[in-house]
Every structure is written in C-alpha cells, then in structure tokens.
Amino acid sequence: MINIDGIEYLTATEAAELLGVKVTTLYAYASRGRIRSYRRGIKRERFYRRAEVEALLRVRPSAAGTDDTEHNLPRAETWIPYS
C-alpha cells in the first residue's frame, strides 16, 4: 500500500486479495466501471484507492434462492418462457 497526498492506494495484487478475486477479475471490474484505477507516472502499473475497494466490498449480491416476499414477486421460473 502506498500513501499519496493522504490517500491510500493499493496495487492490483493487494486490491484483488482484499476483494477475494483474481487480478483479472479486478481488471474486469475496472473496465466495466465498477471501480476506478489510477496510474502513477509513466509505468503501466495501476493503483486502486483503498476506500473504493472497501466500498466495493460492501456491495453484495442478493442471496441466491431466497424469495422476494417483500415485493411479492413470483419466482422467475414461473413467468419467463423457455425457448
């Protein structure tokens, strides 16, 4: 981890480890706009703000297999036609 102007940055390896994903997955997140990457100097190495990585950790998908009784939605299998 490096600190630039009071902001903590992680290398791609550090950010991927914190997220529990592979570095290639982290790059996919960045290319899809889920997280921003930053370049320092003329090198190709990318850095990620620690605060943004931690914010991404707080985004969780809904639990698989749970019913959405709060909105009374039918299960997708009952209304999505199969081709």
Rosetta silent file (secondary structure, phi, psi, omega in degrees, C-alpha in Angstrom):
SEQUENCE: MINIDGIEYLTATEAAELLGVKVTTLYAYASRGRIRSYRRGIKRERFYRRAEVEALLRVRPSAAGTDDTEHNLPRAETWIPYS
SCORE:     score description
SCORE:     0.000 S_00000001
   1 L     0.000  140.518  175.952    0.000    0.000    0.000 S_00000001
   2 E  -123.260  157.115 -178.848    1.197    3.487   -0.778 S_00000001
   3 E  -121.442  121.154  179.609    0.007    6.832    0.510 S_00000001
   4 E  -125.125  119.073 -179.804   -0.206    9.818   -1.853 S_00000001
   5 L    51.480   40.080  177.256   -1.448   13.150   -0.502 S_00000001
   6 L    80.327    4.065  179.140   -3.142   11.377    2.405 S_00000001
   7 E  -109.211  129.818 -179.800   -4.997    8.874    0.180 S_00000001
   8 E   -85.570  131.722  178.074   -4.196    5.185    0.496 S_00000001
   9 E  -121.203  145.848  177.419   -3.702    3.252   -2.748 S_00000001
  10 E  -112.548  149.829  171.181   -3.378   -0.491   -3.262 S_00000001
  11 E   -72.888  169.777  178.499   -1.579   -2.359   -6.011 S_00000001
  12 H   -60.302  -40.661  179.761   -3.688   -4.609   -8.217 S_00000001
  13 H   -63.829  -45.105  179.448   -2.494   -7.647   -6.270 S_00000001
  14 H   -63.952  -43.964 -179.422   -3.375   -6.072   -2.916 S_00000001
  15 H   -64.385  -42.925  179.477   -6.792   -4.901   -4.132 S_00000001
  16 H   -63.109  -41.937  178.730   -7.613   -8.311   -5.614 S_00000001
  17 H   -62.811  -42.419  179.652   -6.614  -10.058   -2.382 S_00000001
  18 H   -63.346  -38.293  179.406   -8.780   -7.701   -0.332 S_00000001
  19 H   -79.737  -18.302 -177.809  -11.743   -8.348   -2.626 S_00000001
  20 L    77.092   31.979  179.803  -11.100  -12.082   -2.730 S_00000001
  21 L  -128.033  170.570  174.189  -10.893  -12.178   -6.526 S_00000001
  22 L   -78.481  158.596  179.390   -8.215  -12.778   -9.145 S_00000001
  23 H   -60.146  -36.749  179.114   -6.334   -9.825  -10.590 S_00000001
  24 H   -63.832  -34.283  176.945   -8.002  -10.458  -13.959 S_00000001
  25 H   -68.012  -40.817  176.510  -11.406  -10.089  -12.270 S_00000001
  26 H   -59.175  -43.619  177.912  -10.266   -6.806  -10.740 S_00000001
  27 H   -61.810  -37.180  177.660   -9.258   -5.601  -14.220 S_00000001
  28 H   -65.475  -41.810  176.448  -12.715   -6.596  -15.483 S_00000001
  29 H   -57.514  -44.399 -178.942  -14.326   -4.579  -12.675 S_00000001
  30 H   -66.494  -40.958 -178.569  -12.248   -1.565  -13.715 S_00000001
  31 H   -69.234  -25.150  178.958  -13.042   -1.960  -17.415 S_00000001
  32 L   -94.099    2.936  175.929  -16.764   -2.155  -16.608 S_00000001
  33 L    81.601   13.261  179.370  -16.619    0.923  -14.395 S_00000001
  34 L   -74.435  -27.575  179.851  -17.231   -0.878  -11.089 S_00000001
  35 L  -150.393  148.725  179.165  -14.004    0.571   -9.691 S_00000001
  36 L   -95.756  146.577  173.716  -11.521    3.164  -10.919 S_00000001
  37 L  -115.119  153.863 -176.219   -7.852    2.520  -11.438 S_00000001
  38 E  -129.433  141.705  178.810   -5.135    5.144  -11.286 S_00000001
  39 E  -107.271  139.160  178.249   -1.753    5.307  -12.966 S_00000001
  40 L  -115.640  118.443 -179.987    1.247    6.832  -11.279 S_00000001
  41 L    73.997 -153.308 -175.783    3.965    8.145  -13.552 S_00000001
  42 L   -98.032   -0.554  179.664    4.710    6.569  -16.908 S_00000001
  43 L   -73.719  162.350  179.729    4.664    2.949  -15.769 S_00000001
  44 L   -82.791  -11.594 -176.687    1.824    0.615  -16.696 S_00000001
  45 L   -62.115  135.912 -179.724    1.165   -0.345  -13.079 S_00000001
  46 E  -108.559  149.062  178.366   -2.305    0.584  -11.877 S_00000001
  47 E  -123.541  158.224 -176.685   -3.353    1.502   -8.364 S_00000001
  48 E  -131.439  133.130  179.184   -6.728    1.400   -6.650 S_00000001
  49 E   -66.813  129.956 -178.677   -7.967    3.663   -3.879 S_00000001
  50 H   -57.372  -41.559 -179.220   -8.364    1.631   -0.709 S_00000001
  51 H   -61.877  -37.821  179.188  -11.626    3.427    0.152 S_00000001
  52 H   -70.966  -36.589  177.268  -13.121    2.495   -3.248 S_00000001
  53 H   -65.457  -43.890  179.117  -12.069   -1.130   -2.870 S_00000001
  54 H   -65.550  -35.057  176.722  -13.627   -1.265    0.593 S_00000001
  55 H   -65.234  -38.077  178.031  -16.814    0.351   -0.768 S_00000001
  56 H   -65.589  -31.462  177.189  -16.982   -2.358   -3.431 S_00000001
  57 H   -63.960  -31.230 -178.688  -16.734   -4.950   -0.665 S_00000001
  58 H   -76.582  -14.892  177.375  -19.925   -3.564    0.874 S_00000001
  59 L   -84.203  114.706 -177.493  -21.848   -4.180   -2.367 S_00000001
  60 L  -121.739  140.135  173.462  -23.214   -7.685   -2.077 S_00000001
  61 L   -69.492  157.023  177.562  -25.479   -9.584   -4.448 S_00000001
  62 L   -64.978  153.996 -178.938  -28.783  -10.716   -3.059 S_00000001
  63 L   -65.150  129.422 -179.364  -28.767  -14.160   -1.503 S_00000001
  64 L   -69.165  140.677  174.950  -29.388  -16.832   -4.117 S_00000001
  65 L    82.750    6.025  178.850  -32.501  -18.914   -3.706 S_00000001
  66 L   -93.585  147.167  176.555  -34.342  -16.504   -1.430 S_00000001
  67 L   -80.883  145.894  177.178  -37.897  -15.472   -2.104 S_00000001
  68 L   -97.593   67.526 -176.896  -38.647  -11.793   -2.581 S_00000001
  69 L   -71.678  -21.641  179.418  -41.702  -11.802   -0.360 S_00000001
  70 L   -61.032  -36.463 -178.933  -41.196   -8.134    0.491 S_00000001
  71 L  -106.089    1.376  179.262  -42.267   -7.199   -3.055 S_00000001
  72 L    53.476   43.008  177.884  -44.447  -10.267   -3.657 S_00000001
  73 L   -88.357  137.554  175.905  -42.686  -11.103   -6.900 S_00000001
  74 L   -71.499  155.619  176.678  -43.251  -14.552   -8.389 S_00000001
  75 L   -61.828  141.898 -175.475  -40.210  -16.724   -8.948 S_00000001
  76 H   -56.927  -34.464 -178.131  -38.690  -16.066  -12.382 S_00000001
  77 H   -61.356  -23.490 -177.435  -39.173  -19.688  -13.449 S_00000001
  78 H   -83.340  -16.482 -176.774  -42.938  -19.212  -13.337 S_00000001
  79 L  -130.144   -5.203  176.499  -43.119  -16.314  -15.788 S_00000001
  80 L   -96.001  118.229 -179.514  -40.027  -16.417  -18.013 S_00000001
  81 L   -71.895  144.392  175.999  -40.699  -18.588  -21.069 S_00000001
  82 L   -95.843  141.162 -179.028  -38.066  -21.077  -22.119 S_00000001
  83 L   -94.561    0.000    0.000  -37.151  -21.259  -25.793 S_00000001
